[in-house]
């Protein structure tokens, strides 16, 4: 049987999602907890690979287990065993061929910028005290929806078959001292969101123009785009799946 596990985590102490040597990752901690409680070697497959320091308020992964599970009881036990910065939100039985990564319809990220020195936001937002032109940044964000090839925002030497992404939403908003960028797409490239945000910030600071963004995208060259903003302001906030993969009773 296959199960989806819904998670939230504070990424500060972790080297991203994916297991790697000599570093503690979210995937490793989840697999160890599941293996301990189910008395079996459990491997989990995540919906994506958040980078070092990136947070998630909603992440999904799938795992296989051949016996029935009391979802509520296992969720409780997992949360008791896991460290305080990782939370299991739900366990869902799904169709045997459902895939946490490949069946995802869309993913949404938020990037948070704090315009004042706020000690309670220090770990969860990027401190930016220079004035930003939010309207111009939104005009630039609209340009993203006109393109599909985002190689210019991808981390170099990334092993992917295509750089095409269908961006469905990209918008900035401000509430008090917090500026938030929300972006939704069917898929994202490595470092893509952080590179987009850095480029749009440079436009908001009037260091670049909207026409520059068009030329950056057309160039397909990462060195032409803006800087990558720090990871700690980035949150994976929503992953959507077709209802058809959920197990019917």
Secondary structure as UniProt FT lines:
FT   STRAND          2..9
FT   HELIX           11..13
FT   TURN            21..22
FT   HELIX           26..38
FT   STRAND          45..46
FT   TURN            52..53
FT   STRAND          55..64
FT   HELIX           71..81
FT   TURN            84..85
FT   STRAND          86..94
FT   TURN            96..97
FT   TURN            100..103
FT   STRAND          104..114
FT   TURN            119..124
FT   STRAND          126..127
FT   HELIX           134..144
FT   TURN            145..146
FT   HELIX           151..153
FT   TURN            156..157
FT   STRAND          167..175
FT   TURN            176..177
FT   STRAND          178..185
FT   TURN            190..191
FT   HELIX           192..204
FT   TURN            205..206
FT   HELIX           210..219
FT   HELIX           222..224
FT   HELIX           231..233
FT   STRAND          234..241
FT   HELIX           243..245
//
